[in-house]
């Protein structure tokens, strides 16, 4: 009887030891490629590609001529981390809300904590004055200067125009321009003004190819 009991206990201990070793093996092999337990079916989870950072206009309120009561709310999408909205004219914030804006074209830049950025030009219109609603630009080449032609609406004609701080002119076209940023201002007969910044880049000419 005693020998049978001893044999039973020994068998029970061997089963327990075998189960313990089996559980340890499962635990170790749950770590891919560790301890010689290579799993061909395991692969690291794919990292989702980061969505491109984009800035858009969520809300806009225009202003009256001579006043600075425009309001915009900018919206950020994509990117990662904390957003920052920046304007060369109106400072920066994290909310995307900008108040007390004058009529004109204003540049806003969105950036995230990883250095990604996107920009947006917002037009705050004169509700009762002239507005430069659109333009066409011909970039300059080495041989020939560029040009800008503007289109206006609203306000009281006749209009006059100026390039940066230059002389007033009645024509809507500015010629012989080098690469760079230009501030074009339209003024109606009541003195209401609207300015827009336009950038020209140097264009490769056919002769240089």
Backbone torsions as a table, in degrees:
resi	resn	phi	psi	omega
1	UNK	NA	-44.4	-179.8
2	UNK	-61.7	-40.4	-179.8
3	UNK	-67.8	-33.6	178.3
4	UNK	-66.3	-42.1	179.8
5	UNK	-64.5	-43.1	178.5
6	UNK	-61.6	-42.2	179.1
7	UNK	-63.2	-38.8	-179.9
8	UNK	-65.2	-45.1	179.5
9	UNK	-62.6	-40.9	179.5
10	UNK	-63.2	-43.7	178.2
11	UNK	-62.3	-41.9	179.6
12	UNK	-61.1	-41.8	179.4
13	UNK	-65.4	-39.7	178.8
14	UNK	-64.0	-40.3	178.4
15	UNK	-63.7	-43.5	179.8
16	UNK	-62.6	-42.1	-180.0
17	UNK	-65.2	-41.4	179.4
18	UNK	-62.9	-43.4	178.8
19	UNK	-63.5	-39.8	179.3
20	UNK	-63.2	-44.9	178.6
21	UNK	-63.5	-38.6	-179.6
22	UNK	-64.1	-43.3	179.2
23	UNK	-65.5	-40.1	177.8
24	UNK	-63.2	-42.2	179.6
25	UNK	-62.1	-41.4	178.5
26	UNK	-63.1	-41.6	-179.4
27	UNK	-63.9	-45.0	-178.8
28	UNK	-67.5	-38.6	-178.0
29	UNK	-77.2	-7.8	174.9
30	UNK	-74.7	-13.9	174.6
31	UNK	-91.8	108.9	-173.1
32	UNK	-56.6	137.0	175.5
33	UNK	62.7	11.4	179.2
34	UNK	-97.3	149.2	173.6
35	UNK	55.6	30.5	175.5
36	UNK	78.0	4.8	-179.6
37	UNK	-96.4	76.1	-177.7
38	UNK	-76.8	130.3	178.8
39	UNK	-114.0	113.4	-177.5
40	UNK	-70.0	-25.8	-175.2
41	UNK	-84.9	-11.7	-176.4
42	UNK	-87.7	139.9	172.5
43	UNK	-148.2	152.3	-179.1
44	UNK	-64.0	142.6	179.2
45	UNK	-61.6	138.3	-178.8
46	UNK	-70.7	135.4	177.3
47	UNK	-81.5	126.1	-179.1
48	UNK	-64.9	133.8	-179.8
49	UNK	-62.6	140.4	-179.2
50	UNK	-69.5	130.0	-179.9
51	UNK	-69.6	140.5	-177.7
52	UNK	-61.7	137.5	179.4
53	UNK	-72.6	128.3	-178.6
54	UNK	-135.9	142.8	175.0
55	UNK	-115.1	138.8	179.6
56	UNK	-143.8	166.2	-177.9
57	UNK	-95.7	119.3	179.8
58	UNK	-93.1	-30.3	-178.5
59	UNK	-156.4	144.6	176.7
60	UNK	-145.7	136.1	173.1
61	UNK	-126.5	121.8	-178.2
62	UNK	-78.6	180.0	-176.0
63	UNK	-133.3	165.6	177.1
64	UNK	-87.8	158.6	-178.3
65	UNK	-57.4	132.5	178.9
66	UNK	81.1	-5.1	179.3
67	UNK	-106.5	161.9	176.9
68	UNK	-125.7	72.7	-176.2
69	UNK	-125.5	18.5	177.0
70	UNK	-72.1	149.3	180.0
71	UNK	-139.0	139.3	173.3
72	UNK	-137.1	153.8	170.4
73	UNK	-125.5	120.3	-179.2
74	UNK	-96.2	148.4	-176.9
75	UNK	-120.2	135.6	179.1
76	UNK	-109.2	139.9	176.3
77	UNK	-137.7	149.4	176.6
78	UNK	75.1	-159.8	-177.8
79	UNK	63.8	-159.0	178.9
80	UNK	-158.5	154.2	178.7
81	UNK	81.2	-160.9	-177.3
82	UNK	-81.6	140.4	179.5
83	UNK	-92.7	151.9	172.9
84	UNK	-137.5	127.8	176.3
85	UNK	-101.6	132.0	-175.0
86	UNK	-134.0	141.2	173.5
87	UNK	-130.9	132.2	176.7
88	UNK	-59.7	-24.8	-177.6
89	UNK	-96.5	-33.4	-167.9
90	UNK	-121.2	17.0	174.8
91	UNK	80.7	-157.9	-175.5
92	UNK	-139.3	157.6	174.6
93	UNK	-158.9	178.5	-179.3
94	UNK	-108.7	-2.1	-175.9
95	UNK	-95.8	-25.9	-176.1
96	UNK	85.4	4.6	179.7
97	UNK	-97.0	125.2	176.9
98	UNK	-128.3	125.7	-178.7
99	UNK	-113.1	172.7	173.2
100	UNK	56.0	47.1	-178.9
101	UNK	-95.5	136.9	174.6
102	UNK	-79.9	165.9	174.7
103	UNK	-65.3	145.9	179.6
104	UNK	140.1	-178.8	175.9
105	UNK	-95.7	132.1	-175.8
106	UNK	-130.2	135.3	-179.0
107	UNK	-95.5	133.1	177.1
108	UNK	-127.8	139.9	-175.8
109	UNK	-122.6	130.2	176.0
110	UNK	-105.5	135.1	176.3
111	UNK	-139.2	153.8	174.9
112	UNK	-114.0	-178.3	-173.1
113	UNK	-74.0	-7.5	178.4
114	UNK	-101.5	9.1	175.4
115	UNK	88.6	1.6	175.4
116	UNK	-72.8	150.6	-178.2
117	UNK	-150.5	158.5	174.4
118	UNK	-150.6	154.4	-176.5
119	UNK	-131.3	160.4	-177.9
120	UNK	-149.9	133.2	173.2
121	UNK	-94.8	127.9	-179.6
122	UNK	-116.7	130.7	177.5
123	UNK	-98.0	114.9	169.4
124	UNK	-93.3	113.0	-172.9
125	UNK	-86.9	151.9	168.0
126	UNK	-75.5	119.4	-179.5
127	UNK	-68.1	-26.3	-178.5
128	UNK	-132.1	28.2	-177.9
129	UNK	-145.3	-174.4	-176.7
130	UNK	-70.8	148.4	177.6
131	UNK	-139.5	133.4	170.5
132	UNK	-84.0	99.1	-172.3
133	UNK	-83.4	-25.8	-179.5
134	UNK	-160.9	171.2	178.6
135	UNK	-157.6	160.5	169.7
136	UNK	-123.8	139.3	-176.2
137	UNK	-128.3	138.6	173.9
138	UNK	-113.6	113.1	-177.5
139	UNK	-67.8	146.1	-178.6
140	UNK	-76.7	157.8	171.5
141	UNK	-117.4	179.7	177.6
142	UNK	-63.9	-35.7	-176.1
143	UNK	-86.0	-25.8	-171.2
144	UNK	-141.7	139.0	179.3
145	UNK	-72.4	163.3	-179.9
146	UNK	-89.6	179.1	-179.0
147	UNK	-148.7	156.5	176.4
148	UNK	-133.7	129.6	175.1
149	UNK	-119.5	126.7	-176.9
150	UNK	-107.9	159.3	175.3
151	UNK	-127.1	130.5	-176.1
152	UNK	-118.7	162.2	175.2
153	UNK	-149.0	164.4	174.4
154	UNK	75.5	-178.1	178.6
155	UNK	70.2	-165.8	-178.7
156	UNK	-118.1	110.4	175.8
157	UNK	-70.0	163.3	6.3
158	UNK	-78.7	158.0	-179.6
159	UNK	-106.4	155.3	167.9
160	UNK	-129.1	159.0	-173.6
161	UNK	-137.0	155.8	174.0
162	UNK	-146.6	152.7	178.5
163	UNK	-104.8	119.2	-175.2
164	UNK	52.8	-123.9	179.9
165	UNK	-104.7	26.5	-177.8
166	UNK	-78.8	-171.8	-178.1
167	UNK	-75.0	153.0	176.9
168	UNK	-72.0	147.3	176.6
169	UNK	-143.7	159.3	-179.4
170	UNK	-92.8	-18.7	-179.6
171	UNK	-79.6	152.3	-178.8
172	UNK	-95.0	5.1	-176.4
173	UNK	-115.2	137.4	176.4
174	UNK	-121.3	122.5	-173.8
175	UNK	-113.1	173.1	175.2
176	UNK	55.4	48.5	-177.2
177	UNK	-101.3	139.8	175.0
178	UNK	-86.4	168.6	175.8
179	UNK	-60.4	143.3	178.6
180	UNK	149.1	-175.4	178.3
181	UNK	-96.5	137.2	-179.5
182	UNK	-130.6	137.4	177.3
183	UNK	-106.3	110.5	-178.6
184	UNK	-104.0	131.9	-177.5
185	UNK	-119.5	133.5	173.6
186	UNK	-109.5	138.0	-178.4
187	UNK	-130.2	128.1	178.9
188	UNK	-91.9	-178.7	-173.6
189	UNK	-68.4	-16.0	177.5
190	UNK	-93.2	2.2	179.9
191	UNK	86.2	6.8	178.0
192	UNK	-75.6	134.1	-174.8
193	UNK	-117.1	152.0	173.6
194	UNK	-146.0	128.4	-177.8
195	UNK	-119.4	148.5	179.0
196	UNK	-142.5	135.5	179.6
197	UNK	-94.0	130.7	-177.6
198	UNK	-129.0	135.9	-178.2
199	UNK	-108.8	133.6	173.7
200	UNK	-112.1	136.7	175.3
201	UNK	-111.7	154.0	178.1
202	UNK	-73.1	130.6	-179.4
203	UNK	-101.7	138.3	178.7
204	UNK	-70.8	126.3	-179.6
205	UNK	-85.0	158.5	179.2
206	UNK	-64.5	-30.8	-177.5
207	UNK	-68.2	-24.9	-176.7
208	UNK	-91.4	-4.0	179.7
209	UNK	-84.5	NA	NA
